[in-house]
């Protein structure tokens, strides 16, 4: 039975499809996710929560930098929850709390050259979320698909308005520094910002490296011109049309090459070694549906009629 085509799309789904259509099918259409959460995702989400709470406290509520950072640390611990990190990982809650303190020492609240943009509504750009109609229609309803995204901050800096994104990493070498100028996720931020009626200058990426006994940081400014945003829009439109066609055909191509080993290895590699992958999916994975609007995952359970809710 063909799964429903999503009403809402985002950069993560499109990135997965570009890497390997079969990966996108398993992960975003059938909603199979690894049974154990990734420490990188848990730690990154906790770090982002701490940043947002601290910025809200400082810029909106008028609290001191020290008090705002304390609230941010509390939010980080709460978001990290009872997840137990692998012994080999430096991204446990204590080290992540240290990383947040290191970040604010490197980029002090109110003195880091970036001030959250204040929109005509008087809202501060401590985060910038968007949900815009996309120029591809849903294959069933005929209505435009909705493209959503969320940047960590929209800020006045370097003579323009930039979208900010913080990344936690293991290392911040040349390969890290040079990977952002064509990153689709960031061009999508600029498109969403433009569609909302504003003029984006580009994206500022701040990285924090988290090692066993040390931290590091780097900042990259990546500009986006209007023609680059237009090019992204046309390419992404074509990619989503290909995604629609795969859904209509009921066949999702395999990329049996480098995609299998990207980012430490595709989680579906073990499944793709089987001639009957559907039999093994429930053994290694759970069904968790990602809501890109609420930015939450919900565990799906098999019902008596064979459906998942």
PADREN-617151 format. One record per atom (N, C-alpha, C): x, y, z. Coordinates in pm, whole numbers, padded with zeros to 5 digits, always signed. Each point is the difference from the previous one (the first is absolute). Layout:
! PADREN-617151
XYZ ...
***
This chain:
! PADREN-617151
+00086-00120+00000 -00086+00120+00000 +00089+00124+00000 -00031+00094-00086 +00082+00119-00013 -00026+00096+00117 +00106+00046+00069 -00021+00095+00110 -00043+00135-00053 -00067+00080+00081 -00042+00132-00048 +00119+00091-00030 -00017+00087-00097 +00102+00100-00029 -00015+00112+00102 +00110+00047+00060 -00010+00103+00105 -00056+00131-00054 -00067+00071+00087 -00050+00134-00034 +00108+00105+00017 +00097-00031+00088 +00104+00095+00037 +00136-00061-00031 +00089+00078-00059 +00135-00048-00030 +00101+00092+00066 +00121-00050+00018 +00106+00083+00058 +00135-00042-00057 +00104+00069+00042 +00134-00025-00055 +00051-00139+00030 -00032-00053+00118 +00049-00133+00037 -00056-00107-00093 -00128+00009-00031 -00062-00096-00090 +00060+00007-00139 +00018+00122-00050 +00055+00017-00134 +00146-00045-00005 +00076+00029+00105 +00139-00045+00006 +00008-00152-00005 -00088-00067+00074 -00002-00146-00001 -00034-00053-00138 -00097+00063-00067 -00038-00045-00135 +00114+00019-00098 +00069+00113+00008 +00111+00024-00090 +00112-00101+00023 +00022-00037+00127 +00104-00096+00032 -00036-00139-00050 -00123-00043+00030 -00047-00131-00042 -00152-00003+00012 -00074-00007-00111 -00146-00002+00007 -00054-00110+00091 +00065-00117+00001 -00048-00110+00085 +00012+00039+00148 +00106+00069+00036 +00018+00048+00136 -00113+00095+00040 -00035+00092-00091 -00109+00093+00027 -00132-00075+00016 -00021-00101-00081 -00124-00079+00008 -00012-00066+00136 +00106-00071+00042 -00006-00068+00129 -00016+00099+00116 +00075+00110-00006 +00005+00090+00115 -00112+00101+00008 -00048+00050-00116 -00095+00112+00002 -00138-00034-00054 -00013-00111-00070 -00131-00041-00048 -00054-00116+00082 +00087-00094+00036 -00042-00110+00088 +00037+00025+00146 +00080+00103+00025 +00030+00048+00135 +00083-00097+00085 +00082-00083-00063 +00087-00088+00077 +00120+00079+00051 +00026-00009+00130 +00113+00066+00063 +00076-00102+00085 +00131+00019+00018 +00077-00093+00083 -00060-00014+00139 +00010-00120+00057 -00056-00025+00132 +00065+00083+00108 +00128+00034-00017 +00073+00081+00097 +00023+00138-00061 -00038+00104+00073 +00020+00135-00050 +00148+00032-00015 +00033+00088-00091 +00137+00044-00022 +00040+00100+00106 +00116-00022+00061 +00050+00094+00100 +00023+00138-00062 +00035+00003-00128 +00025+00128-00065 -00129+00081-00011 -00111-00068-00029 -00128+00070-00010 -00048+00046+00137 +00012-00087+00100 -00044+00035+00135 +00081+00117+00054 +00133-00008-00014 +00087+00106+00051 -00022+00130-00074 -00015-00007-00133 -00022+00121-00078 -00131+00069+00036 -00103-00080+00021 -00130+00057+00037 +00006+00065+00138 +00072-00063+00093 +00013+00057+00134 +00078+00131-00005 +00108+00004-00079 +00080+00121-00014 -00085+00114-00057 -00079-00030-00103 -00086+00101-00062 -00104+00052+00098 -00055-00089+00083 -00099+00043+00099 +00063+00096+00101 +00122-00031+00043 +00068+00088+00094 +00027+00137-00059 +00042+00005-00125 +00025+00127-00067 -00127+00084-00009 -00108-00063-00042 -00124+00074-00020 -00052+00058+00131 +00002-00080+00106 -00050+00048+00130 +00087+00114+00051 +00131-00013-00011 +00090+00106+00046 -00022+00129-00077 -00015-00010-00131 -00023+00120-00080 -00134+00065+00031 -00102-00080+00020 -00131+00055+00038 +00010+00074+00132 +00068-00060+00097 +00011+00062+00132 +00076+00132-00007 +00105+00004-00082 +00083+00120-00006 -00064+00110-00084 -00040-00032-00122 -00044+00103-00093 -00147+00039+00017 -00083-00092+00042 -00144+00028+00012 -00038+00032+00143 +00047-00082+00094 -00039+00018+00140 +00088+00098+00075 +00113+00038-00059 +00087+00100+00061 +00083-00049+00117 +00020-00131+00009 +00081-00052+00110 +00149+00019-00028 +00080-00009+00105 +00144+00015-00018 +00055-00118-00080 +00120+00020-00055 +00062-00106-00078 +00022-00124+00086 +00044+00018+00125 +00025-00116+00087 -00129-00076+00029 -00106+00074+00032 -00127-00067+00030 -00057-00067-00125 +00014+00064-00115 -00050-00058-00125 +00075-00129-00032 +00130+00000+00019 +00078-00120-00027 -00036-00112+00096 -00029+00034+00126 -00041-00102+00096 -00131-00065-00043 -00093+00080-00049 -00126-00055-00049 +00023-00086-00123 +00093+00042-00085 +00033-00079-00117 +00058-00136+00037 +00086-00003+00100 +00058-00127+00046 -00108-00092+00055 -00094+00057+00075 -00109-00082+00053 -00084-00059-00112 -00024+00081-00105 -00077-00050-00114 +00075-00109-00074 +00131+00013-00010 +00080-00104-00066 -00012-00133+00075 +00015+00004+00133 -00009-00123+00079 -00138-00063-00013 -00104+00085+00003 -00137-00051-00010 -00024-00066-00135 +00048+00063-00108 -00019-00054-00133 +00078-00130-00019 +00120-00007+00057 +00082-00121-00015 -00070-00119+00068 -00067+00027+00112 -00082-00102+00065 +00082-00116+00053 -00058-00119-00007 +00064-00119+00056 +00072-00083-00106 +00024+00061-00117 +00074-00071-00103 +00140-00034+00050 +00043-00122-00025 +00133-00044+00044 +00090-00007-00123 +00104+00083+00000 +00088+00006-00115 +00092-00122-00004 +00046-00042-00118 +00099-00109-00009 +00128+00038+00076 +00066-00100+00056 +00121+00027+00078 +00106+00072-00081 +00005-00025-00130 +00103+00060-00084 -00031+00143-00040 -00120+00050+00031 -00041+00132-00046 +00035+00109+00101 +00052+00114-00047 +00024+00114+00090 -00122+00089+00017 -00115-00042-00055 -00118+00087-00002 -00101-00036+00107 +00050-00034+00120 -00089-00019+00113 -00051+00134+00050 -00098+00001+00092 -00059+00127+00045 +00099+00093+00067 +00095-00054+00076 +00097+00086+00068 +00090+00071-00102 +00048-00075-00098 +00085+00062-00102 -00079+00097-00087 -00128-00029-00025 -00081+00092-00079 -00027+00129+00078 -00019-00012+00130 -00015+00120+00082 +00127+00083-00005 +00115-00065+00005 +00127+00071-00013 +00014+00066-00135 -00051-00066-00104 +00006+00056-00135 -00083+00128-00009 -00116+00002+00067 -00084+00119-00002 +00070+00115+00072 +00063-00029+00113 +00076+00104+00071 +00114+00051-00087 +00069-00091-00067 +00109+00038-00089 -00051+00089-00113 -00117-00034-00054 -00059+00079-00108 -00022+00144+00046 -00060+00018+00118 -00030+00135+00046 +00126+00075+00043 +00105-00071+00036 +00128+00068+00023 +00059+00049-00132 -00024-00076-00107 +00052+00037-00132 -00088+00104-00069 -00131-00009+00021 -00096+00090-00064 -00093+00055+00109 +00048+00098+00077 -00078+00047+00116 -00134+00061-00041 -00102-00027+00077 -00130+00061-00023 +00013+00152+00003 -00049+00064-00104 +00002+00145-00007 +00132+00059-00046 +00102-00082-00022 +00132+00052-00036 +00069-00088-00102 -00078-00069-00082 +00060-00090-00099 -00016+00050-00143 -00046+00124-00016 -00014+00058-00133 -00127-00039-00072 -00088-00073+00065 -00125-00044-00063 -00115+00027+00096 -00097+00075-00047 -00117+00032+00082 -00124-00053-00070 -00084-00077+00071 -00120-00053-00065 -00079+00110-00072 -00033-00029-00125 -00076+00096-00081 -00139+00017+00061 -00047+00124+00004 -00135+00026+00049 -00091+00021-00121 -00101-00086-00013 -00091+00002-00113 -00108+00107+00019 -00071+00037-00106 -00107+00100+00013 -00104-00037+00107 -00016-00129+00025 -00095-00044+00104 +00054+00022+00140 +00125+00048+00011 +00071+00021+00127 +00059-00129+00055 -00016-00110-00072 +00060-00126+00043 +00151+00003-00024 +00073-00059+00093 +00144-00012-00015 +00034-00125-00081 +00102+00013-00085 +00038-00113-00085 +00088-00101+00071 -00034-00036+00122 +00081-00096+00075 -00008-00137-00064 -00107-00026-00067 -00007-00110-00095 -00081+00051-00119 +00025-00057-00115 -00080+00036-00117 -00056-00127-00060 -00131-00016+00013 -00069-00116-00057 -00086+00047-00116 -00010-00084-00101 -00086+00036-00112 -00073-00124-00052 -00115+00024-00059 -00079-00103-00067 -00062+00066-00122 +00061-00024-00116 -00039+00070-00122 -00050-00098-00106 -00103+00041-00078 -00042-00084-00113 +00117-00019-00097 +00014-00122-00048 +00110-00033-00091 -00060-00025-00139 +00072+00035-00107 -00058-00012-00135 -00002-00142-00056 -00048-00094+00083 -00026-00137-00043 -00130-00042+00067 -00091-00059-00076 -00129-00037+00057 +00004-00141+00060 -00083-00019+00100 -00013-00131+00063 -00064-00098-00100 +00052-00122-00011 -00049-00091-00103 -00144-00047+00021 -00055+00019+00118 -00138-00042+00025 -00095+00119+00009 +00035+00101+00080 -00091+00112+00021 +00009+00105-00111 +00113+00010-00067 +00020+00106-00098 +00036+00134+00060 +00004+00008+00134 +00038+00123+00068 +00153+00011+00005 +00054+00123+00010 +00145+00013+00010 +00054-00070+00126 +00114-00066-00016 +00070-00051+00117 +00048+00118+00084 +00021-00025+00128 +00050+00103+00091 +00144-00034+00036 +00088+00096-00020 +00142-00018+00035 +00023+00073+00132 +00059-00071+00097 +00022+00059+00132 +00149-00003+00033 +00039+00090+00088 +00138+00005+00047 +00010+00084+00125 +00114-00014+00067 +00020+00076+00123 +00149+00030+00017 +00034+00129+00000 +00136+00042+00031 +00009+00036+00148 +00119-00012+00057 +00016+00027+00143 -00024+00147+00033 +00032+00089-00094 -00016+00143+00027 +00003+00078-00131 -00077+00107-00007 +00014+00101-00104 +00054+00123+00069 +00119+00047-00042 +00068+00103+00076 +00056+00109-00090 +00006+00120+00055 +00068+00111-00066 +00150-00014+00028 +00078-00014-00107 +00144-00020+00015 +00069+00029-00132 +00123+00046+00006 +00083+00019-00120 -00070+00086-00105 -00082+00095+00043 -00064+00092-00092 -00123-00054-00070 -00052-00113+00042 -00120-00058-00060 -00076-00086+00099 -00098-00073-00050 -00073-00095+00084 +00040-00141-00042 +00055-00075+00094 +00049-00134-00026 -00081-00101+00081 -00014-00119-00057 -00056-00114+00073 +00116-00073+00068 -00017-00029+00127 +00107-00066+00076 -00034-00146+00024 +00105-00082-00003 -00016-00142+00028 +00121-00047+00081 -00027-00063+00113 +00108-00054+00083 +00012-00150-00021 +00123-00047-00015 +00027-00141-00023 +00096-00052+00107 -00030-00116+00056 +00097-00069+00085 +00073-00101-00087 +00128-00016+00024 +00083-00083-00087 +00111-00065+00080 +00068-00095-00064 +00117-00063+00062 +00127+00078-00033 +00008+00050-00123 +00117+00077-00042 -00045+00116-00086 +00083+00105-00001 -00032+00120-00076 +00115+00035-00094 +00042-00096-00078 +00110+00020-00093 -00045+00064-00130 +00088+00001-00100 -00032+00063-00129 -00124-00057-00067 -00022-00131+00011 -00118-00058-00065 -00128+00052+00063 +00003+00024+00131 -00118+00056+00066 -00023+00143-00046 +00107+00078-00008 -00011+00141-00035 -00049+00022-00143 +00030-00093-00090 -00024+00022-00142 -00125-00067-00054 -00088-00046+00086 -00113-00081-00048 -00133+00074-00009 -00003+00130+00026 -00129+00065+00020 -00052+00082-00118 +00086+00039-00094 -00044+00094-00104 -00110-00057-00090 -00007-00132-00012 -00104-00061-00084 -00096-00087+00081 +00001+00017+00131 -00088-00082+00084 -00146+00037-00024 -00075-00097-00048 -00139+00024-00038 -00085+00047+00118 +00025-00056+00116 -00075+00038+00121 +00006+00151+00023 +00117+00059-00020 +00016+00141+00028 -00059+00087-00110 +00008-00044-00123 -00066+00074-00108 -00151-00005+00020 -00050-00112+00053 -00143-00010+00031 -00039+00103+00106 +00085+00020+00101 -00028+00104+00100 -00017+00135-00069 +00093+00031-00091 -00003+00130-00067 -00123+00012-00089 -00040-00110-00066 -00123+00002-00081 -00121+00027+00089 -00009-00072+00113 -00112+00022+00090 -00004+00141+00054 +00116+00055+00030 +00009+00137+00049 -00046+00098-00108 +00042-00026-00123 -00041+00085-00113 -00149-00010-00024 -00055-00121+00005 -00144-00019-00021 -00082+00071+00107 +00059+00017+00118 -00071+00070+00108 +00007+00152-00017 +00069+00047-00106 +00003+00142-00030 +00125+00072+00045 +00105-00074+00035 +00123+00063+00049 +00115-00030-00095 +00110+00070+00020 +00115-00015-00088 +00115-00066+00076 +00029-00126-00028 +00110-00067+00072 +00134+00032-00064 +00102+00017+00083 +00136+00018-00051 +00073-00133-00011 -00037-00094+00084 +00065-00130+00000 -00015-00068+00135 +00093-00089+00028 -00007-00082+00121 +00133+00010+00073 -00007+00007+00132 +00119-00009+00085 -00006-00135+00072 +00102-00079-00019 +00007-00132+00062 +00102+00006+00113 -00041-00034+00119 +00090-00006+00115 +00014-00146+00044 +00121-00046+00000 +00025-00138+00041 +00068-00006+00136 -00039-00100+00077 +00066-00029+00128 +00045-00145-00005 +00129-00021+00010 +00052-00138+00003 +00005-00048+00144 -00041-00125+00017 -00011-00058+00134 +00087-00124+00005 +00111+00011+00068 +00093-00111+00016 -00005-00048+00144 +00072-00105+00029 -00001-00056+00134 +00045+00101+00105 +00103+00078-00033 +00059+00089+00099 +00016+00143-00050 -00069+00037-00106 +00021+00133-00055 -00121+00040-00083 -00008+00132-00025 -00101+00055-00090 +00072+00090-00102 -00066+00025-00110 +00050+00094-00099 -00117+00066-00070 +00027+00107-00074 -00108+00067-00071 +00052+00061-00130 -00091+00017-00094 +00031+00066-00126 -00128+00064-00051 +00015+00109-00073 -00115+00070-00057 +00024+00023-00149 -00103-00030-00081 +00009+00017-00144 -00116+00087-00047 +00028+00098-00084 -00103+00082-00063 -00018-00051-00143 -00122-00042-00033 -00028-00054-00132 -00112+00083-00064 +00033+00076-00104 -00095+00091-00063 -00088-00075-00100 -00121+00053-00022 -00092-00053-00100 -00055+00115-00083 +00028+00000-00129 -00055+00102-00089 -00137-00045-00049 -00072+00093-00061 -00134-00032-00049 +00000-00111-00103 +00098+00001-00092 +00000-00104-00103 +00031-00137+00059 +00077-00005+00108 +00027-00129+00065 -00127-00056+00064 -00079+00088+00058 -00127-00045+00059 -00094-00048-00110 -00004+00073-00112 -00084-00042-00113 +00045-00136-00054 +00130-00020-00011 +00052-00128-00049 -00038-00113+00095 +00014+00026+00131 -00040-00101+00099 -00147-00036-00017 -00083+00101-00020 -00144-00024-00012 -00030-00090-00120 +00060+00029-00114 -00027-00081-00119 +00053-00143+00017 +00121-00014+00053 +00054-00134+00019 -00082-00081+00100 -00039+00065+00108 -00079-00070+00102 -00138-00036-00054 -00057+00089-00080 -00130-00032-00063 +00014-00126-00085 +00106-00010-00079 +00021-00118-00083 +00019-00125+00085 +00072+00014+00110 +00022-00115+00087 -00130-00048+00064 -00085+00093+00041 -00128-00039+00060 -00092-00063-00105 +00007+00049-00123 -00078-00064-00107 +00048-00144-00021 +00130-00023+00009 +00052-00137-00011 -00049-00085+00116 -00010+00060+00118 -00051-00071+00116 -00146-00039-00022 -00078+00091-00056 -00139-00031-00033 -00010-00116-00098 +00087+00002-00101 -00004-00106-00101 +00036-00135+00061 +00098-00001+00090 +00034-00125+00068 -00119-00053+00078 -00072+00089+00063 -00119-00039+00077 -00108-00055-00094 -00021+00067-00113 -00101-00045-00096 +00038-00135-00061 +00129-00017-00029 +00048-00125-00060 +00003-00115+00101 +00010+00035+00128 +00016-00104+00101 +00138-00063-00001 +00098+00073-00050 +00137-00051-00003 +00096+00112+00041 +00082-00032+00099 +00096+00096+00055 +00141-00053-00028 +00073+00074-00082 +00133-00045-00041 +00094-00017+00118 +00093-00094-00016 +00111-00017+00093 +00121+00076-00054 +00073+00066+00090 +00130+00056-00037 +00107-00090+00060 +00034-00104-00072 +00091-00102+00054 +00145+00043-00023 +00038+00104+00072 +00134+00056-00018 +00039+00074+00127 +00057+00119-00014 +00057+00071+00114 -00106+00038+00104 -00127+00014-00041 -00104+00039+00094 -00014-00099+00115 +00035-00124-00024 -00013-00103+00103 +00092+00026+00119 +00105+00078-00023 +00099+00023+00106 +00010+00146+00043 -00093+00085-00042 +00003+00140+00039 -00032+00016+00148 +00066+00097+00062 -00029+00036+00139 +00005-00120+00094 +00105-00081-00016 +00015-00115+00088 -00075-00123-00045 -00072+00009-00111 -00070-00117-00054 -00150+00012+00010 -00069-00029-00110 -00146+00003-00001 -00054-00105+00096 -00099+00037+00079 -00056-00094+00097 -00072-00117-00066 -00034+00014-00129 -00073-00106-00070 +00093-00096-00075 +00131+00015+00019 +00094-00088-00072 -00030-00147+00025 -00026-00035+00126 -00023-00140+00033 -00127-00052-00067 -00100+00085-00015 -00125-00038-00065 +00023-00025-00149 +00080+00084-00061 +00023-00011-00144 +00087-00120-00037 +00055-00071+00098 +00073-00124-00027 -00093-00120-00009 -00127+00021+00028 -00096-00110-00002 -00083+00003-00128 -00031-00117-00058 -00090-00001-00117 -00144+00030+00037 -00032-00005+00131 -00134+00029+00047 +00009+00100+00116 +00034+00124-00028 +00025+00096+00107 -00122+00025+00089 -00120-00010-00057 -00121+00030+00079 -00013-00092+00121 +00053-00123-00013 -00009-00094+00112 +00087+00041+00118 +00109+00073-00030 +00099+00033+00103 -00017+00139+00058 -00074+00085-00066 -00016+00136+00050 -00052+00005+00144 -00106-00077+00037 -00048+00008+00138 +00100-00053+00103 +00098-00079-00043 +00099-00053+00093 +00099+00107+00043 +00039+00085-00093 +00106+00098+00027 -00051+00143+00019 -00127+00023-00032 -00050+00138+00000 -00135+00008+00069 -00033+00122+00044 -00134+00034+00046 -00059+00100-00099 -00133+00010+00002 -00064+00103-00082 -00024+00123+00088 +00067+00109-00039 -00020+00128+00068 -00022+00106-00106 -00115+00063+00005 -00034+00101-00100 +00050+00136+00044 +00084+00061-00085 +00053+00134+00026 -00098+00105-00049 -00036+00093+00088 -00085+00113-00036 +00090+00121-00019 +00027+00042-00126 +00093+00111-00021 -00053+00135+00043 -00131+00012+00023 -00057+00126+00048 +00018+00011+00150 -00043-00104+00073 +00017+00000+00146 +00141-00038+00041 +00079-00055-00095 +00136-00045+00025 +00004-00104+00113 -00090-00096-00013 -00010-00108+00098 -00018-00133-00073 +00046-00107+00065 -00021-00135-00051 -00098-00073+00090 -00088-00079-00062 -00097-00077+00077 +00012-00147-00038 +00010-00085+00102 +00010-00143-00023 -00133-00053-00053 +00004-00076-00110 -00118-00062-00058 -00008-00145+00046 -00121-00046+00023 -00021-00137+00047 -00087-00076-00099 +00033-00127-00019 -00076-00085-00091 -00137-00032+00058 -00104+00027-00079 -00137-00027+00044 -00046-00139-00045 -00112-00043+00055 -00050-00132-00033 -00036-00019-00146 -00034+00111-00067 -00036-00008-00141 +00119+00012-00094 +00121+00003+00060 +00121+00008-00081 +00047+00141-00029 -00076+00099+00045 +00041+00139-00022 +00090+00047+00115 +00065+00114-00019 +00089+00058+00100 -00055+00133+00044 -00017+00016+00130 -00052+00126+00056 +00083+00038+00123 
***
